[in-house]
Amino acid sequence: MSLNAGDKLGPYEILSLIGEGGMGKVYRARDTRLGRDVAIKTSAQQFTERFEREARSIAALNHPNICTLYDVGPNYLVMEFIEGEDLKGPLPLDDALKIVSQIIDALEAAHEKGIVHRDLKPANIKITPEGIVKVLDFGLAKALEPEPAGNPETSPTLTMHATQAGMILGTAAYMAPEQARGKTVDRRADIWSFGAVLYEMLTGRQAFAGEDITEILAAVVKLEPDWNGVPPRAQRLLRSCLQKDPRKRLQAIADARLLLEASAVEAQAAVPSRPRFHRAAWVVAAVSVLLAAAIGFVHFRETPPDERVLRLSAPPPSNTNVGFLAISPDGRRLVASLFGASRGQLWLRSLDSQQFQLLSGTDNARNPFWSADSRFIGFFADGKLKIVPAAGGPAQTLCSATGLGTGGTWNRDDVILFGSDTGPLRRVGAAGGECIPVTKADQTTRDAFPEFLPDGKHFLYFHGLANDESLRGVYAAALDHPDGRKVLSDNTNALFAPAAAGERNGHLLFFREGNLMAQSFDPGALQTVGDPFLVTGQASPSFSPPQVAASLASNGTLVYLANRSGEAQLTWFDRSGKELGKVGPRAELRGVSLSPDGNAVASARRNQGLWLYDLVRGSETRFSTSQSPAVWSPDSGRIVLSPQGQGLMVKFVGGAGSEESLLRTADPTPASDWSRDGRFLIYTQIDARANVDIWYLPDPGKADSKPVKFLGTDALESQGQLSPDGHWIAYVSNETGKLEVYVRPFPSGPGQWRVSANGGGEPRWSRDGKELFFLEGGASETLLTVSIQPDGRGGLKVGTPQKLFGYEGVGIVAQANAFAYSPHPDGKRFLVAVRADTAEPAINVITNWRRAVARTSER
């Protein structure tokens, strides 16, 4: 599309052609309504509705270092007109750092709103005559991606401009390795590009160069930059940004400031002509060096004098999930209950360290909490309340704690208050003794997740599982006046944050609709004040909803677990791994289950309940508020659910009637399968001692039906799946110390056959019972099949596992009986929950959380 001076596009009058952009031509134009000059970028193609939606969301960015997108036409964009120079190097370090700080500000502002640039390069950065940096085309890379065909995360230059000389080479040199490989990307791709841009600013040459696209991409993926000529002060930052593995790369662009400050302090300390270093300066230097070395964690032994806000993160150890976490009151150490191939154990990490250390004697540990002096850690294991020294040593049992234990709190008078699966809160002294009921809940309700307020007498707690939902919420009470007063009506626990400097009241932090929220709270009057506000939309609940996986130190440091799985997209694949189509919207899925007739799929979504998608009509409805795994009846007419604390429930798919109870129990009992003849319902039970065993309910629905334990050992056994003829059951166990898939006779009989060869999980039978599908290693990445045949002697002949295909999965916790895929009855295709983003388990740390939130809200 070519335009001449005087031509008009709506209210915009073209003044002159000012350049060629990646999208087409760029013109200077006059907005005749507002009397201002604008830049118009034209495209040869009509913009889609999807493009316009995403472009308008990008237009919501309002930051002095981001070029503003004003308007979207049918095939053109109207943007802020910026007079200035393109970014070029080499530049002196001090001049480059002035520019760098503004680029960091721009990226940070966009990343906090969930917008990733994906095409950051010198051509997209301008410097105004006043020295203000403007980052152009923010987020348009995502908006310009083609609709479903091909990889949705491929670089915009590769997808749209592959024939334009120079364009593809310029972009390829700044692509992150994962983007060059065609994989999904997140904000860490921008951090890589930022590093490549900074390298070029300082050296005047590209970090990754070549004569053609192949050489450039090969350099990005395999080679290291030439570090000669890079100023020493910038090397640590650049090396952190240009890590090939995104997990080892700088995790947040704000951390770049931290590394620059640390390098500046080190450089200053190295100047020999300076007189004596004041002791406080040595402390700052030491802290800065430790911060830079740890990247993901920070040394908090001294509160920074300027109360800086630091946003840092680090993943937990590989092959683990964080169930629960707690930061010490002094803000120095973090304890987490990590779940992997083995049951939960407590791991401790100093915030100035890079590694977690296992605390011995903490097998099966859940819900850790700290003593007020930060010396001891309380936790629940094997139906007991226990404590262990943070410095190491044997664990001590204080008293019995029925159920799994639902949170504890420890005041300065050594009084411990704790909850259980059902019933009231109880108290016990730190030296042990009798556990005395405090609140007045009964066996139909639960008081849980207590938190002492600063006076050590009043406390917060969650009251739930009542038949009357109006009673559910966060309450405040006192040890000597345990009649609770409701302060929040949310289905969540609450954390208390002491008042920040200049504030009269403290705050309650709690979980609402997938967001970590805060609201001012007067601890004297025991009531909230004003309106709630957002802390972060990335916090995750723990393994025990409604508990939020977050913790606060008395110095204002907030630690929380970021969303574990991110969004997923249900996708059809054939046996070769060829994508056949997508089903339903993207969502944070918690399980996938096709109906036996293949006409519908049930999928649990985090904080949204269970949804049914009609594959024939292409429509969906919410089926239940429960997020438990769904198990279909053999006739596809009913679904079994296992809501928290309610046992097993069944509901008709047509919507007639309410949920009816099949089995009442306070223990978690997620169902996993219903036999083809309807006679047996398989489920996993997690009892008060944290044993994870397989049970079955004969003739489900009959009044006299009694549950039967099928398999219960010291190992974890779950995900039971009956063969179509009902003679065999496949399941997962970690009896070898690693999750593997096994088959046994059902309901009884000798023999056990191991199916997986190198770890496995989520077994599913083919309709004819001749194949068993499973995921290798228990992580949703590689789907395998193995042949299963009777050996003629009452046993089985198990073939060698064969790979069908690999994919980017979402990772489902084994004991939850939630499956990340489901085979179609025809055996020729599979419906799979494919990762739709790159969110990974990460423990996030924010110092001075109140200032951090205020700073974000000001933007």
N, C-alpha and C positions, 0 to 999 in steps of 0.2 A: 504494500500500500504506500504510494508516494503522494506527498502533499506539497503544495506550493504556498508561498507567503500570501496571506489573504484568505486562504481556504479556512472553512470552519468545521469543527467537530462539536456539534451542540453549541454550548456557550463559549467554546474555546476557539480563538482566532490564531491561526498559525503565523508565527513571525519569521522563523528561519529553521533550517536543518542544522543541528549541532553535533550529530554523530550517528554512528551505527552501534546498536546495542545487541546483546545476545538474543533479544526478542524480535528485533527488527530495527526500524529507524527511530531516532530520538529527535524531537523538535522542541524548540522554544516557542511557547504560545502565551496568549493573553487571556486570562479569565475575565470576560467582559462584565460579569456580574459583580465580582469582588475587586476588580481593578488590580490584579496581581499577576506577575509572570509565573508560569508553571512549566514543568517539563512533561511532554507527552511521549509515551512509548507506544508504538504501533506494532501490531502483529498481523501476519498474513492470514491467520486463522481466527474464526469466531471463538470467543471464550465460552466455555461451558458454564452451566449453572453451578457446578461444583467449584470451578475456578472463582466465580464471582463470590460465592459464600466464603471461601478461604481468604480471598483477597480482602474482603470487607472486614474479616476478623483481624487481619494484619493491620488494617487501617486504624484499629483501636490502639496500636502502639503510639505512645506519646512520650518521646524522650528527645532531649536536645541533640543527642549524637546519632539519631536515627532519622533518615530522610522520610518525611511523612508521605504516605499514600493518601491522596485526597479523594479520588473518584475512580470508578471503573466503568468504562464504556463497553460496547459490544465486542470491540477488538482493539481497545487501547486503554492505557492506564494514564491517570493524571497524578503527577507527583510534585513534590516541592522542588522548585527550581533552585539549584545551588551553583553559585559562581565560585570557582576555586580550582585548585590543581589536583590532578590525580596523585595518589600516593606513590612515591618513588624512593629508591635508595641508591647508594648507601647514605645513611644519616649518622651523625654523631650520637652516641648512646643517650646522652641527656635529652637531645631533641627527639629521638625516637621514643623515649619513655613518656614524654608529654603526649605524644600521639597514642601510644599504647594504652595509657590509662583511660583515655576516652573510648577506645575500642572496647576495652573491658567493660566499661559502664554500659555501653550499648548492648553488648552480648548478654550481660547479666540481666538487664531490664527485660529483654525479650525472652530469655530462658525462663525467667520467673513466671512468665505468662504462657509458657509451654510452646513458644515459637522458636524454631531452629532455622538458622539462615540457610545452611547447606551449600552455599556457593560463595563463601567469603574469599575474596582475592583482592589484590591492589586495585583492579579496575572498578571494584564496588566500594571503594573508600575515597572520599574527597576531603580536601583540606581547604576551608574558606580563608579569605584574606585575613580574617580575625584570628586564625589559628584553631578554629573549631572543626572537629572531625565529624563527618557525616558518613554513616554506613548506609549504602544504597541497597535496594532490591531485597529488603529483609523479608525472609519467609516466602518469597515468590517462587523459589526453587520447588517447594512442596506444592504450592498451588498450581504450578505449571506442569506437574507430572501427569502423564497420560492416565486415563481411567484404567480399569483392571488389567488390560493386556500388558504382559511383561511385568518386570519387577517394579513395584510402586515406589521403591526407594532409590531408583537409579538417578544419577546426577542429571539435572535439567539440561546441561549442555550436551551430554551424551544422547539424551532422548530427543531433543528438539533441534539441535544445531550440528549434527554430526557432519554435515557437508560444508559448513562454513569454515574456510581456512582461518587458522589462528585461534578460533573460539575454543575448540576442544582442547588444544594444547594448553591454552591459558588456564582453563579450569582444571584439567587433569593434574597439573602440578601442585594444586592445593587440596586435592581430594584426600580424605582419610583412607587408609588401607581397606577398611570395611566397606566404604563407599565404592572404592575402585573394584572390589570383588563383587559388587552388586548386592551386598547384604544390607539389612536394615540399619539405619543410623539414628543417633540421638544427639544431644548437645555436645557429646564428646567429639563428634566429627567437626563441629565448629571450633573446638579447642585445638584440634590438629591443624585446621586451616589457619587459625590465629597464629599458631607457632610457625607455620610456613610463611605467613605474611611478615611476621616479626623478623624471621631469619633473613628475608629478602631486604627488609628495611635496613638492617644492620650491615649486610655484606654486599648488597647490590646485585646479588645473583640468586637464582631460584634454588631452593633446598633440594629439589628433585627435578632434574633436567634430562633431556634426551632429544634425539633428532626427529622422533615421531611419537605418536600416541602410545605405541607398544613399549618403547623404551622408557617413557615417562612413567607409565603405570607400573612397569616392572621395578623401577627405582622406588616408587612410593611403597610398594608391597615388600620389597626385599632389601633395599640398600639403606645405609645410613648417610646423613648429610656430611659434607666436609666441614668439620668444626674449626678448621684453621680460619682465623680472622674474626671469629665470633668473640665479642668481649666476654671475659670471665664472669662478669656480673650477670650476664644474660644466659649463660650456658645452662645453669640448673633449671631455669624456667623453660628454656627451649627443649631440653632433653625430656622434661616432664610432659610437655605438650606433644612431642613427636614420638611417643611410644607407639609401636605398631599395634600392640594389644590394647584395646580400649579399656580393659579392666585395670591396666597398669598406668594408664594415662591420667593426667590431672582430671579429677571428676567434676569440678565446678570451676567456671571461669573466674569467680571471685577469688579462688585460691591463688590465681596468678599474682594478685596484689601482694599476697602474703609472701610469696617467694621473692618478689622484687624487693620488698621491705627487708626481708631477712638478708638478702645479698647486699643491700645497701648498708645494713648494720655491720655485716662482716667486713665490708670494704672500709668502712669508717674505723672499725676497730684495728684494722691492719695498718693504718697510717701512723708511721713512727713519730711524726712531729707533734702529735697531740699530747698534752700533758696527761696527768693521771686520769684514769677512767673512773668516774664516780661509781660507787657500788651498785646503785640502781641501774646504771647503764649496762654494767656487766650482766645483771639479771635479765634486762631486756634482750641483750645480745644472745644470751644462752637460750632464752625462751624462743627467740626467733629461729635460731639454728635447729632446735629440736622440732619446731613446727615444720620447717622446710624438709627435714629428714623424714618425718612421719607422713607428710602429705595428708593422710586421711584423718589423723588425730592430732590433738594439740595439748601442750603442757599447760595445765591450769594451776600450778602451785602458787602463782602470784596473779592477782587480778590486774590486768593491764591498766595502767594509770588513766588512759583515755577511754576505757571501757569500750574498746573496739568490738565490732560485731564480726565474728568469724563463722563462716558456713563451711563445714568440713564433712567428709563422708568416707567410709571405708566398708568394703564388703566383708561379711563373715568368712570364716575359713571355708575352703571349697567343699562341695558336697554336703553342706549343712543348711538347715533352715533355722532361723531365729524364732523361737516360740515366745520367749519372754525376755525382757531386759530391764536393768535398773542401774542408774548412776548413783554413786555414793553421795551422801549429803555434802561432803567437802568438794565434790566435783572432780576428784582426781582419778577415779577408777570406774570401770563399767563391768558389770557381771551380766552374762547372758546364758539362757538355757538353750543349748543348741541341739537340734535333732538331725540325725543323719541315718546311716545304716544301723546304728545302735540307738538305744533309747536316749532320752534327754540327759544331758550332763551339764554341769555349770562350768563355764569358762570365764576367766578373769582377764581383763586387759587394762593396764594403766593407760591413761590418755596421752602419755608422752612415749608410748611404746608402739611397735608395729605388729605385735603378735599377741594372740590370745594364749593363755596358759590354763590347762585343765586343772580344776580343783578336785583332788582325789576324794573319794567317799561320797560323791554326789550323783551316783547312778539314779536314773528315773526322776531327776529333779525337775520341778516346775515352779513357776511364780516366785523367783527370788526377790528378797527385799533386804535393805540394809539396816543395821543398828544406827542410832542417832549419831554415834561417834565415829562411824565409818570403819569400825574394826571387825565387825562380824556380819555374816550374811545368813538370813533365814531363808528356808525353802521347804517345799513339800515333796515327800518321796515315800512310796510304799505305805501310804495311809498314815504317815507320821509328819509332825512338824519338827523340823531339825534346824540346827544352826551350825556353821562352820567358820573358823577364823579366816579372814580374808588373806592373812599372811601365810595360810597353810596349816594343816593339822587335822586331827580326826574330827569327824562330824559328831554332834551330840543330839540325841533325841530328847525333845522337851515333853511331848505328849502326843496322844492319838489325834488325828485330824481326819474325820470321815470324808470319804470321797477323794477328789483329786486336790483339794486345797485351792481356794480362790482368793489369793492375795493376802498379804500381811503388812503390818506397819509397826514400828518399834520406836517408842518415845525415850526421852532422856532419863526417865525414872525406871527404865528397863521393863516397862510393861509392853507386852506384845499382844496386838489385836489381830485376829485372823478370821477368814471365812472358809466355808466348805461348800460342797455342791448343793446341799439343802440345809435349812435350819438357820439358827441365829449366828451372829458373830460371837467369837469366844475370846477370852483373854487368858494369858499365862505369864508368869514371870520369866525373865531371861535365864534364870537358874533352873527352870523346869517346875514341875508340880502339876496341880489339878488345873484342867481347862474349864473355866467358868463361863457359862453363857452370859452375854451382855445384852444383846437386843432380844426382841420377842418374836422373831419369825418362827414358823412351824415347818413341818415337813412338806407342806405344799408351796412354800415360798423359799426364797434364798436371800440372805444378806451377805454381800461379798465385796471384795476389793476395797477394804478400809484404808483410810489415809488420815493420820493425825494432823491436826492443825498446829500452829506454832506453840500454843500453850500446853500441848501434851495431854490435854484433857478432852477437848472437843475433837470430833473426827467426822469425816465424810465416809459414806459407803453407798453401795448400789443395792437397791431392794428390787427383786424381780421374781419371775416365774409365778407370779400371782395370777389367778384366774381373772381378776379384775385388772385390766391393763391400766386403768386410771391410777392405780397404786404404784406402778412401776416408775423408777427414776432414781436420782441421786438425793440422798438424805443427809442431814447433819444432826449429830447427837453428842452427848457427853458421857463419860464413863459413869458418872453418878446420876445422870438423867438420860437413860438410854431410849426414851421415846423420841423417835426420829421426826425431823421436820423436813419436808421436801423442799429442795432448792432448785432442782432441775427435773424436767419430765422426760428427758431423753433416755433411751435404752443404752446406757453407757456408764462407765465409771468416770470419776473426775480426779484430776491432779490439782494440788494447790500450789500456786506460785506466790511467794512473799511479795510485798509491795516493792516496786522498783524505785530508784531515786526520783524524788519529786512527785510520787504518787501516794495517795492516802490509803488506798485499798490494794489488796492482793488480787489474784485472778484464779478462776477455775479453768482448767483446760480439759476438754472433753471431746468425744467423737460424735459427729452429727452428719448423716448422709454422706459418708465417705470423706469428711473433712475433719481435721483437727481444729477445733474452735476454742476461743477464750472469751471469758466474760468477767468483768470486774466483780469482786466479791468482798463483802465486809465481814471479816471473821469474828468481829464482836457481835454484830447483829445477826450473823448467820443468814445472810441474804445476798442475792445477786443485785448488781447495780448497773443500770444502762443496758445497752444492746450487746449481743455477742458479736465477735469479729473473727475473721479467718486468720489462723496461724499458718497452716499449710494444707494444701489439698493432696499431699503425697503420703500422708501417714497411713499405716496399715494397722488393722486390728490384730490381736494376738491369736493364738490357737484357741482361746477361750472367749469368744465374743460374749458380752459386749465390751470386753476389756481392750483398751487401746494400747498398743505396744509402744509406750513412751514413758519417759521418766524425767524428773526435774531435780537439779541440785539446788542447794540453798543460795549459791552464788549466781543463779539465773541461767545456768547452762541447761539446755534442753537436748535430750537425746531421744530419737524416735526411729522406728523401723520404717523405711520407705516401702511403698507398695511392692509386694513380693513378686507378683506375676505380670503386672501390667495387663494391657488389653489383648484379647485373642480374637481370631476370626474363624468361625466354623467353615471348613473347606473340604470339598470332596477330592479324593485322590483315587486313581486306579492302582492296581497292584504294582505297576512299574514306577509309581510316584508322579505320574502326570496329573496336573491339576485339572479338575473337571468343572469347577464352579464353586461359588461361595453361598453360604446360607445365613440369613439373618444379619443383624448389625454386629459391629465390634463391641465387645464387652469384657469385663473381668470375670472370666468363666471359672466355675468351680466344679465342673463335671459335664460329661457328654454321654447321653444314652438314647440310642435309637429304639423306637418301638419294635416289637417282634414282627409286625407286618411291614415295617420299613416306611410307614407313611408319616411319621412324626418324630421329632427329636425333643428331648427334655434337656435343658441346660440350666444349671444353677449359676446365678450371677451375684457377685459380692455386693452386699447391701441392697439387692434388688429382688431377692427371692428366686423362685423357680419359674422358668418360662417354657412354654410349649410352642414349637414352630411347626405349623402344618406344611409338610413338604409338597402336598398336592395343590393346596390353594395358595401357598406362598404367604401365609399370614401367621401372626404370633399373638399369644395372649399370656398374661401372667397367671400362673396356675396356683401358686402358693407363696406365702411370705417366707416359708422355710428355705434355707440355702443348703439343705442337706442333699446328698446324692439321691437321684431318682432311680427306682427299680420298677420296671413295668411288669404287670401281670401277663401271663402267657397269651391272653386274648387281646392285649393292647388296650383294655378297657379301664384299667385302674393303675394307680401309681402308689408305691410305698414310699413314705418319707420318714425321716428320723430327726425331728426337731430337737434342739438342745434340751435335755432333761425331760423329754416326754415319751421316750421309748420309740415304738414303731407305730406309725399311723398310716391309714390307707384312704385314698380319695378317688372317686370316679372321674375319669377324664372329661366326660361330658359336662362337668360342673354341677351336676345334681347332687345335693346333699353336702354335708360338711365332712371334715376329716374324722375318721373313726379309728379308735384305738385297737391295735392288734396285740400290743404288749406294753405294759406299764413298767418302767424302770427309771431310776434316777441316773443310772450309768449311761454314758454315750453308747448308742447302739446303731451305728450306720449300717443300713442294709446293703447287700452287694448283688444278690441274685434271687430269682424266683424260678423254681423248677418248671420244665416244660409241661408236666402233668398237673402243676398247681399244688402239689402235696407238700413242698418244702420251701420255706423262706430262709435264705442264708443271710447272716449278719455278723458283724464284728462287735464284740463287747469290750469296753475299756473299763476295768473295774477300779475299786478304790486303791488297789495296790499298783495301779498303772499296768496291769497285765492286759495284753492285747491278744484276744483269743477269738476263734471262729465258733459260732453257735448256729443252730438252726431251729426254726419254729415249725413243727409238724402241723399240717392242716390249718394254715393261718386263717383266722376268722372264727374258728370254732371256740366256744366258751371254755371247753375243758382242755384246750391245747396248752401243753407245757414245754417250755424251751429246753433244748438239749445241747450240752457242750460237745462239739465235734472234735475240736483240737485245741488243747491248752497246755502249753509248755512254758519254760522260762523265756523262750524266744517270742518275737513279735510274729503273729500270724494274721493275715487279713486278705481282703479282696477275693474271697471264695467265689468260684464260678463253676456251676454244675454242667456236666456234659449233656448234650441233648437227650441221650437215653437215660440220664440220671444215675448212671453207675459210677461215675468218676467226678472228682472235684479238683479243679486247679486252684492254686492259691499262692500267696507270697509269704516267705518266711526269711528271717535273718539268723537262722540257727547256726550258720557258719560264720556269722559276723558281718555278712553282706546279704542284701536282699536278693533272693533268687526265686524262681518259679518252680513249683513242684506239683505233682499229681498224686492223689491217693484214691483208694476205693471209697465209695459212699453208699450207705451211711457208715459202713464199717468194713473191715477186711484187712488182710496183711499187705504190706508193700508200700513203698514210696518211691517215686521216680523224679529225679531232678531233670527239669526241662531246659532251663537256661544254662549257658556255658560260662558267661562272664557277667553275671549280674542281670537282673530282670525284674519286671513288675507289670501290673495291669494286664493279666491274662484274659483273653476272650476266645471262646470256642467258635469254630465255623458252624454253620447250620447243620451240616451233615456229621459233625463230630470227628472228622478225619484230620482236622488241622487245629492247632492252638496258636493264636497270635499273642505276642507280648512285646513290650518295649524294653530294649536293652539298657541295662544299668539303672532302671527305674527312672530315668530322665527321658522326657518325651522328645526324643530326637531320632531314634532308629526303630522302625517297626520290623519285626521278624515273624516268621512262621516256622512251625515245626510239625511234621506229620506224627500222628498218634494212632496206633493200631493195636488191637488185641493180639497177644502172642500165642493164643491157643491154649495156654496153660493157666489161665486165670490172671495173667499179668498183662503188661503193656510193652509194646515195642515203640520206643521214642526215637525219632529220626534226628538228624543234625540240623540245628537252627539255620535258616536261610534268610538273608536280608531281603526285605521287600523295597523299602525306601526310607530315606531320612528326611527330616524336616525340623524347622525351628519350633520347639514345643514350649509349653507354659509351665510344666513341672507341677505335679499334683502330689500332695502328701499321701504316702502309702496307706497309713492306717485309716484315712478318712473314707476309703472305698469310693473315691471320686476318680473316674476314668477320663483321660484326656483324648480318647478316641473311641469310636464304635463302628464295628464292621456292619455293612449292609447285609441283609439276609441272603442276597445273591452271591456273597463272597467275592465279588469282583471289584468292589469299591469300599472306601472307608471315609467316614466323616471325622475330621480331625480338628482339634483346637490348635490353630497355628498362631504363634506369637505375632502380634500386630505392632509391637514396639520393642524397645530394647531395655525396658526396665528390669533391673536386677536387684537381688536382695542387697540392701545397703543400710548400714547403721549411720544415720545422719546426726551431726552435732551442730548446734547453734549456740554460741555464747551470747549472753545478754539478749535473750530471746525477745524481750519486750521492745528493746531498741531496734532489733532486726525487723519486727513486725511493723513498728511505727515508720521505719525507713521505707519499707516496701509500700505501705499505704500512701506515703507522700508522693510516690512517683506517678 
